């Protein structure tokens, strides 16, 4: 079984030392960095604009994934593409035209992704799977890190895994990932996980946390 890809979410990172944090994430063997963008409407929190994305991208060669937890994701494709994002992810719950979103991202040479919340049925996303390079299955309600993993979201993960044709889109589980939950998440078919608070709160540091999630 292939090792899990690990993306690190910087929502809970020390943003006062972002260059050093990003370099530590890369040195730890993470596969990508995720920027959690929040508009205070789609989720109640407000977080991480294009400037933070640019600050991250300027200090790493890792792929940078912009996770747009915003009501109008298409409005922000250009800004995050210009700020160095390699992947731009919109929530299927607010994408009236997933094909148009994906096409707009690809026109800028970036990878389109769709994210899906715990209460959204997989059937909402399955018809559009072929449009995306990445699908983010939320393991928690979006808006904050440090929440408890919701095991019922593994049903969505399994359904998406069963529905996809071939290896794309990559299936990434986001939220509540730690050394214990990563096992059932992998077994349910995830190609990747996102480490957030587990990575930055780990007693032995970022590298040990990333290694614990890779399951090599
Ligand atoms: C929440 C974000 C997640 C979160 C993960 O809306 O999308 O990436 O930061 O944090 P943990 O891993 O702490 O649940």
py3Dmol code that shows the C-alpha trace and the ligand (Angstrom):
import py3Dmol

protein = """\
ATOM      1  CA  UNK A   1       0.000   0.000   0.000  1.00  0.00           C
ATOM      2  CA  UNK A   2       1.431   3.379  -1.020  1.00  0.00           C
ATOM      3  CA  UNK A   3       2.423   5.775   1.751  1.00  0.00           C
ATOM      4  CA  UNK A   4      -0.131   8.453   2.462  1.00  0.00           C
ATOM      5  CA  UNK A   5       0.566  11.919   1.099  1.00  0.00           C
ATOM      6  CA  UNK A   6       0.606  14.447   3.906  1.00  0.00           C
ATOM      7  CA  UNK A   7      -0.455  18.054   3.492  1.00  0.00           C
ATOM      8  CA  UNK A   8       0.124  20.376   6.413  1.00  0.00           C
ATOM      9  CA  UNK A   9      -2.497  23.002   7.164  1.00  0.00           C
ATOM     10  CA  UNK A  10      -0.924  26.196   8.500  1.00  0.00           C
ATOM     11  CA  UNK A  11      -4.144  27.442  10.103  1.00  0.00           C
ATOM     12  CA  UNK A  12      -2.737  26.548  13.526  1.00  0.00           C
ATOM     13  CA  UNK A  13       0.898  27.361  12.746  1.00  0.00           C
ATOM     14  CA  UNK A  14       2.981  30.160  14.246  1.00  0.00           C
ATOM     15  CA  UNK A  15       2.379  32.735  11.510  1.00  0.00           C
ATOM     16  CA  UNK A  16       4.848  35.155  13.056  1.00  0.00           C
ATOM     17  CA  UNK A  17       7.608  32.850  11.801  1.00  0.00           C
ATOM     18  CA  UNK A  18       6.012  31.640   8.596  1.00  0.00           C
ATOM     19  CA  UNK A  19       9.247  31.280   6.598  1.00  0.00           C
ATOM     20  CA  UNK A  20      10.810  29.089   9.265  1.00  0.00           C
ATOM     21  CA  UNK A  21       7.605  27.100   9.744  1.00  0.00           C
ATOM     22  CA  UNK A  22       7.283  26.435   6.014  1.00  0.00           C
ATOM     23  CA  UNK A  23      10.902  25.331   5.818  1.00  0.00           C
ATOM     24  CA  UNK A  24      10.363  22.972   8.766  1.00  0.00           C
ATOM     25  CA  UNK A  25       7.276  21.504   7.069  1.00  0.00           C
ATOM     26  CA  UNK A  26       9.258  20.822   3.891  1.00  0.00           C
ATOM     27  CA  UNK A  27      12.210  19.412   5.803  1.00  0.00           C
ATOM     28  CA  UNK A  28       9.822  17.119   7.651  1.00  0.00           C
ATOM     29  CA  UNK A  29       8.899  15.435   4.368  1.00  0.00           C
ATOM     30  CA  UNK A  30       5.395  16.844   3.948  1.00  0.00           C
ATOM     31  CA  UNK A  31       4.052  16.631   0.406  1.00  0.00           C
ATOM     32  CA  UNK A  32       2.171  19.923   0.274  1.00  0.00           C
ATOM     33  CA  UNK A  33       1.013  22.879   2.342  1.00  0.00           C
ATOM     34  CA  UNK A  34      -2.622  23.853   2.666  1.00  0.00           C
ATOM     35  CA  UNK A  35      -3.842  27.418   3.163  1.00  0.00           C
ATOM     36  CA  UNK A  36      -7.221  27.484   4.909  1.00  0.00           C
ATOM     37  CA  UNK A  37      -9.095  30.479   3.525  1.00  0.00           C
ATOM     38  CA  UNK A  38     -12.217  31.561   5.410  1.00  0.00           C
ATOM     39  CA  UNK A  39     -14.608  34.443   4.655  1.00  0.00           C
ATOM     40  CA  UNK A  40     -16.746  34.567   7.818  1.00  0.00           C
ATOM     41  CA  UNK A  41     -19.803  33.579   5.790  1.00  0.00           C
ATOM     42  CA  UNK A  42     -19.372  30.037   4.484  1.00  0.00           C
ATOM     43  CA  UNK A  43     -17.764  29.382   7.858  1.00  0.00           C
ATOM     44  CA  UNK A  44     -18.038  31.726  10.826  1.00  0.00           C
ATOM     45  CA  UNK A  45     -14.260  32.157  11.071  1.00  0.00           C
ATOM     46  CA  UNK A  46     -12.150  34.598   9.038  1.00  0.00           C
ATOM     47  CA  UNK A  47      -8.675  33.415   7.993  1.00  0.00           C
ATOM     48  CA  UNK A  48      -5.704  33.520   5.631  1.00  0.00           C
ATOM     49  CA  UNK A  49      -5.884  35.714   2.527  1.00  0.00           C
ATOM     50  CA  UNK A  50      -3.742  35.770  -0.639  1.00  0.00           C
ATOM     51  CA  UNK A  51      -0.925  37.586   1.163  1.00  0.00           C
ATOM     52  CA  UNK A  52      -0.365  34.605   3.448  1.00  0.00           C
ATOM     53  CA  UNK A  53      -0.454  32.304   0.429  1.00  0.00           C
ATOM     54  CA  UNK A  54       2.225  34.409  -1.238  1.00  0.00           C
ATOM     55  CA  UNK A  55       4.361  34.418   1.934  1.00  0.00           C
ATOM     56  CA  UNK A  56       4.175  30.616   2.035  1.00  0.00           C
ATOM     57  CA  UNK A  57       4.798  30.111  -1.682  1.00  0.00           C
ATOM     58  CA  UNK A  58       7.836  32.415  -1.568  1.00  0.00           C
ATOM     59  CA  UNK A  59       9.525  30.105   0.942  1.00  0.00           C
ATOM     60  CA  UNK A  60       8.831  26.642  -0.450  1.00  0.00           C
ATOM     61  CA  UNK A  61       8.854  24.549  -3.587  1.00  0.00           C
ATOM     62  CA  UNK A  62       6.134  22.315  -2.161  1.00  0.00           C
ATOM     63  CA  UNK A  63       2.712  22.489  -3.810  1.00  0.00           C
ATOM     64  CA  UNK A  64       0.493  25.058  -2.089  1.00  0.00           C
ATOM     65  CA  UNK A  65      -3.204  24.181  -1.892  1.00  0.00           C
ATOM     66  CA  UNK A  66      -5.690  27.026  -1.355  1.00  0.00           C
ATOM     67  CA  UNK A  67      -8.753  25.603   0.424  1.00  0.00           C
ATOM     68  CA  UNK A  68     -11.446  28.212  -0.150  1.00  0.00           C
ATOM     69  CA  UNK A  69     -14.006  27.944   2.636  1.00  0.00           C
ATOM     70  CA  UNK A  70     -15.851  30.893   1.141  1.00  0.00           C
ATOM     71  CA  UNK A  71     -19.325  31.520  -0.254  1.00  0.00           C
ATOM     72  CA  UNK A  72     -18.112  32.627  -3.692  1.00  0.00           C
ATOM     73  CA  UNK A  73     -14.939  30.593  -4.444  1.00  0.00           C
ATOM     74  CA  UNK A  74     -14.785  31.521  -8.143  1.00  0.00           C
ATOM     75  CA  UNK A  75     -14.246  35.125  -7.071  1.00  0.00           C
ATOM     76  CA  UNK A  76     -10.881  34.186  -5.502  1.00  0.00           C
ATOM     77  CA  UNK A  77      -9.330  31.844  -8.092  1.00  0.00           C
ATOM     78  CA  UNK A  78      -7.296  34.576  -9.758  1.00  0.00           C
ATOM     79  CA  UNK A  79      -6.030  36.052  -6.480  1.00  0.00           C
ATOM     80  CA  UNK A  80      -4.779  32.747  -5.107  1.00  0.00           C
ATOM     81  CA  UNK A  81      -3.374  31.593  -8.442  1.00  0.00           C
ATOM     82  CA  UNK A  82      -1.412  34.851  -8.597  1.00  0.00           C
ATOM     83  CA  UNK A  83      -0.333  34.343  -4.966  1.00  0.00           C
ATOM     84  CA  UNK A  84       1.388  31.062  -5.776  1.00  0.00           C
ATOM     85  CA  UNK A  85      -1.274  28.428  -5.144  1.00  0.00           C
ATOM     86  CA  UNK A  86      -0.797  25.290  -7.257  1.00  0.00           C
ATOM     87  CA  UNK A  87      -4.255  23.903  -6.377  1.00  0.00           C
ATOM     88  CA  UNK A  88      -7.458  25.872  -5.830  1.00  0.00           C
ATOM     89  CA  UNK A  89     -10.235  24.084  -3.928  1.00  0.00           C
ATOM     90  CA  UNK A  90     -13.868  25.182  -3.770  1.00  0.00           C
ATOM     91  CA  UNK A  91     -16.637  23.634  -1.679  1.00  0.00           C
ATOM     92  CA  UNK A  92     -19.173  21.678  -3.705  1.00  0.00           C
ATOM     93  CA  UNK A  93     -21.891  23.092  -1.446  1.00  0.00           C
ATOM     94  CA  UNK A  94     -21.477  26.551  -3.000  1.00  0.00           C
ATOM     95  CA  UNK A  95     -20.406  25.672  -6.562  1.00  0.00           C
ATOM     96  CA  UNK A  96     -23.402  26.250  -8.827  1.00  0.00           C
ATOM     97  CA  UNK A  97     -21.271  25.240 -11.806  1.00  0.00           C
ATOM     98  CA  UNK A  98     -18.413  22.913 -10.786  1.00  0.00           C
ATOM     99  CA  UNK A  99     -17.310  22.555 -14.426  1.00  0.00           C
ATOM    100  CA  UNK A 100     -16.950  26.314 -14.822  1.00  0.00           C
ATOM    101  CA  UNK A 101     -14.963  26.524 -11.576  1.00  0.00           C
ATOM    102  CA  UNK A 102     -12.615  23.722 -12.635  1.00  0.00           C
ATOM    103  CA  UNK A 103     -12.168  25.205 -16.113  1.00  0.00           C
ATOM    104  CA  UNK A 104     -11.350  28.628 -14.676  1.00  0.00           C
ATOM    105  CA  UNK A 105      -8.699  27.091 -12.414  1.00  0.00           C
ATOM    106  CA  UNK A 106      -7.181  25.081 -15.272  1.00  0.00           C
ATOM    107  CA  UNK A 107      -7.087  28.137 -17.551  1.00  0.00           C
ATOM    108  CA  UNK A 108      -4.615  29.608 -15.058  1.00  0.00           C
ATOM    109  CA  UNK A 109      -2.493  26.469 -15.149  1.00  0.00           C
ATOM    110  CA  UNK A 110      -3.583  25.355 -11.694  1.00  0.00           C
ATOM    111  CA  UNK A 111      -5.164  22.153 -10.335  1.00  0.00           C
ATOM    112  CA  UNK A 112      -8.861  22.287  -9.428  1.00  0.00           C
ATOM    113  CA  UNK A 113     -10.165  20.658  -6.278  1.00  0.00           C
ATOM    114  CA  UNK A 114     -13.561  20.180  -4.679  1.00  0.00           C
ATOM    115  CA  UNK A 115     -14.171  19.939  -0.935  1.00  0.00           C
ATOM    116  CA  UNK A 116     -17.195  18.304   0.696  1.00  0.00           C
ATOM    117  CA  UNK A 117     -18.591  18.860   4.196  1.00  0.00           C
ATOM    118  CA  UNK A 118     -19.573  16.070   6.604  1.00  0.00           C
ATOM    119  CA  UNK A 119     -23.310  16.612   6.127  1.00  0.00           C
ATOM    120  CA  UNK A 120     -23.182  16.694   2.329  1.00  0.00           C
ATOM    121  CA  UNK A 121     -23.981  13.436   0.541  1.00  0.00           C
ATOM    122  CA  UNK A 122     -21.302  11.994  -1.759  1.00  0.00           C
ATOM    123  CA  UNK A 123     -23.940  11.904  -4.507  1.00  0.00           C
ATOM    124  CA  UNK A 124     -23.672  15.702  -4.676  1.00  0.00           C
ATOM    125  CA  UNK A 125     -20.032  15.411  -5.744  1.00  0.00           C
ATOM    126  CA  UNK A 126     -19.818  12.109  -7.613  1.00  0.00           C
ATOM    127  CA  UNK A 127     -21.159  13.463 -10.960  1.00  0.00           C
ATOM    128  CA  UNK A 128     -18.308  15.999 -10.989  1.00  0.00           C
ATOM    129  CA  UNK A 129     -15.402  13.799  -9.874  1.00  0.00           C
ATOM    130  CA  UNK A 130     -13.820  13.694 -13.335  1.00  0.00           C
ATOM    131  CA  UNK A 131     -13.377  17.471 -13.313  1.00  0.00           C
ATOM    132  CA  UNK A 132     -11.012  17.617 -10.332  1.00  0.00           C
ATOM    133  CA  UNK A 133      -7.451  16.620  -9.531  1.00  0.00           C
ATOM    134  CA  UNK A 134      -8.159  16.647  -5.792  1.00  0.00           C
ATOM    135  CA  UNK A 135     -11.143  16.058  -3.516  1.00  0.00           C
ATOM    136  CA  UNK A 136     -11.017  17.139   0.123  1.00  0.00           C
ATOM    137  CA  UNK A 137     -13.344  15.137   2.346  1.00  0.00           C
ATOM    138  CA  UNK A 138     -13.907  17.119   5.554  1.00  0.00           C
ATOM    139  CA  UNK A 139     -13.499  14.982   8.664  1.00  0.00           C
ATOM    140  CA  UNK A 140     -14.857  17.819  10.790  1.00  0.00           C
ATOM    141  CA  UNK A 141     -17.130  20.815  10.302  1.00  0.00           C
ATOM    142  CA  UNK A 142     -14.929  23.411   8.584  1.00  0.00           C
ATOM    143  CA  UNK A 143     -13.941  26.619  10.355  1.00  0.00           C
ATOM    144  CA  UNK A 144     -11.434  25.625  12.985  1.00  0.00           C
ATOM    145  CA  UNK A 145      -8.681  23.176  13.792  1.00  0.00           C
ATOM    146  CA  UNK A 146      -8.419  20.992  16.876  1.00  0.00           C
ATOM    147  CA  UNK A 147     -11.834  19.349  16.534  1.00  0.00           C
ATOM    148  CA  UNK A 148     -12.620  15.661  17.075  1.00  0.00           C
ATOM    149  CA  UNK A 149     -12.672  13.500  13.952  1.00  0.00           C
ATOM    150  CA  UNK A 150     -16.160  12.491  12.731  1.00  0.00           C
ATOM    151  CA  UNK A 151     -15.904   8.782  11.740  1.00  0.00           C
ATOM    152  CA  UNK A 152     -19.149   8.950   9.765  1.00  0.00           C
ATOM    153  CA  UNK A 153     -17.257  10.927   7.129  1.00  0.00           C
ATOM    154  CA  UNK A 154     -15.462   7.714   6.189  1.00  0.00           C
ATOM    155  CA  UNK A 155     -18.669   6.640   4.460  1.00  0.00           C
ATOM    156  CA  UNK A 156     -18.337   9.580   2.084  1.00  0.00           C
ATOM    157  CA  UNK A 157     -14.684   8.744   1.537  1.00  0.00           C
ATOM    158  CA  UNK A 158     -15.488   5.123   0.681  1.00  0.00           C
ATOM    159  CA  UNK A 159     -18.296   6.157  -1.683  1.00  0.00           C
ATOM    160  CA  UNK A 160     -16.041   8.616  -3.522  1.00  0.00           C
ATOM    161  CA  UNK A 161     -13.276   6.036  -3.743  1.00  0.00           C
ATOM    162  CA  UNK A 162     -15.705   3.524  -5.237  1.00  0.00           C
ATOM    163  CA  UNK A 163     -17.059   6.061  -7.714  1.00  0.00           C
ATOM    164  CA  UNK A 164     -13.833   7.451  -9.127  1.00  0.00           C
ATOM    165  CA  UNK A 165     -12.414   6.060 -12.372  1.00  0.00           C
ATOM    166  CA  UNK A 166      -8.658   5.503 -11.977  1.00  0.00           C
ATOM    167  CA  UNK A 167      -6.340   7.409  -9.651  1.00  0.00           C
ATOM    168  CA  UNK A 168      -7.809  10.901 -10.016  1.00  0.00           C
ATOM    169  CA  UNK A 169      -9.043  12.847  -8.197  1.00  0.00           C
ATOM    170  CA  UNK A 170      -6.740  12.193  -5.293  1.00  0.00           C
ATOM    171  CA  UNK A 171      -8.827  11.800  -2.127  1.00  0.00           C
ATOM    172  CA  UNK A 172      -7.634  13.845   0.839  1.00  0.00           C
ATOM    173  CA  UNK A 173      -9.178  13.707   4.328  1.00  0.00           C
ATOM    174  CA  UNK A 174      -9.072  16.980   6.193  1.00  0.00           C
ATOM    175  CA  UNK A 175      -9.750  17.528   9.862  1.00  0.00           C
ATOM    176  CA  UNK A 176      -9.221  15.594  13.075  1.00  0.00           C
ATOM    177  CA  UNK A 177      -6.303  13.637  11.643  1.00  0.00           C
ATOM    178  CA  UNK A 178      -3.874  12.197  14.216  1.00  0.00           C
ATOM    179  CA  UNK A 179      -1.818   9.055  14.800  1.00  0.00           C
ATOM    180  CA  UNK A 180      -4.966   7.093  15.693  1.00  0.00           C
ATOM    181  CA  UNK A 181      -7.530   8.357  13.195  1.00  0.00           C
ATOM    182  CA  UNK A 182      -5.097   8.137  10.273  1.00  0.00           C
ATOM    183  CA  UNK A 183      -5.379   4.321  10.230  1.00  0.00           C
ATOM    184  CA  UNK A 184      -9.132   4.033   9.508  1.00  0.00           C
ATOM    185  CA  UNK A 185      -8.833   7.026   7.173  1.00  0.00           C
ATOM    186  CA  UNK A 186      -6.186   5.215   5.122  1.00  0.00           C
ATOM    187  CA  UNK A 187      -8.158   1.968   5.244  1.00  0.00           C
ATOM    188  CA  UNK A 188     -11.243   3.788   3.916  1.00  0.00           C
ATOM    189  CA  UNK A 189      -9.294   4.741   0.809  1.00  0.00           C
ATOM    190  CA  UNK A 190      -7.662   8.114   1.402  1.00  0.00           C
ATOM    191  CA  UNK A 191      -4.648   8.943  -0.764  1.00  0.00           C
ATOM    192  CA  UNK A 192      -3.750  11.860   1.472  1.00  0.00           C
ATOM    193  CA  UNK A 193      -4.453  13.435   4.810  1.00  0.00           C
ATOM    194  CA  UNK A 194      -4.120  16.928   6.202  1.00  0.00           C
ATOM    195  CA  UNK A 195      -2.215  17.420   9.414  1.00  0.00           C
ATOM    196  CA  UNK A 196      -3.172  20.541  11.322  1.00  0.00           C
ATOM    197  CA  UNK A 197      -3.136  20.869  15.074  1.00  0.00           C
ATOM    198  CA  UNK A 198      -1.677  17.355  15.418  1.00  0.00           C
ATOM    199  CA  UNK A 199       1.419  18.545  13.559  1.00  0.00           C
ATOM    200  CA  UNK A 200       1.924  21.780  15.467  1.00  0.00           C
ATOM    201  CA  UNK A 201       1.067  20.356  18.910  1.00  0.00           C
ATOM    202  CA  UNK A 202       3.148  17.183  18.577  1.00  0.00           C
ATOM    203  CA  UNK A 203       5.492  16.744  21.562  1.00  0.00           C
ATOM    204  CA  UNK A 204       8.378  15.674  19.305  1.00  0.00           C
ATOM    205  CA  UNK A 205       7.907  18.353  16.682  1.00  0.00           C
ATOM    206  CA  UNK A 206       6.756  18.700  13.080  1.00  0.00           C
ATOM    207  CA  UNK A 207       8.957  15.985  11.561  1.00  0.00           C
ATOM    208  CA  UNK A 208       7.781  13.349  14.039  1.00  0.00           C
ATOM    209  CA  UNK A 209       4.162  14.314  13.430  1.00  0.00           C
ATOM    210  CA  UNK A 210       4.490  14.089   9.646  1.00  0.00           C
ATOM    211  CA  UNK A 211       6.215  10.721   9.940  1.00  0.00           C
ATOM    212  CA  UNK A 212       3.397   9.474  12.179  1.00  0.00           C
ATOM    213  CA  UNK A 213       0.849  10.373   9.487  1.00  0.00           C
ATOM    214  CA  UNK A 214       2.756   8.968   6.510  1.00  0.00           C
ATOM    215  CA  UNK A 215       2.332   5.375   7.632  1.00  0.00           C
ATOM    216  CA  UNK A 216       5.285   4.230   5.533  1.00  0.00           C
TER     217      UNK A 216
END
"""
ligand_1 = """\
14
LIG
C -10.661 23.503 9.086
C -9.530 23.288 8.103
C -8.675 22.130 8.497
C -8.126 22.266 9.905
C -7.489 20.964 10.278
O -11.676 24.253 8.477
O -9.992 23.050 6.796
O -7.559 21.992 7.601
O -7.191 23.317 9.936
O -7.113 21.090 11.582
P -7.006 19.825 12.511
O -6.041 18.901 11.801
O -6.470 20.440 13.768
O -8.363 19.230 12.650
"""
view = py3Dmol.view(width=600, height=400)
view.addModel(protein, "pdb")
view.setStyle({"model": 0}, {"cartoon": {"style": "trace"}})
view.addModel(ligand_1, "xyz")
view.setStyle({"model": 1}, {"stick": {}})
view.zoomTo()
view.show()
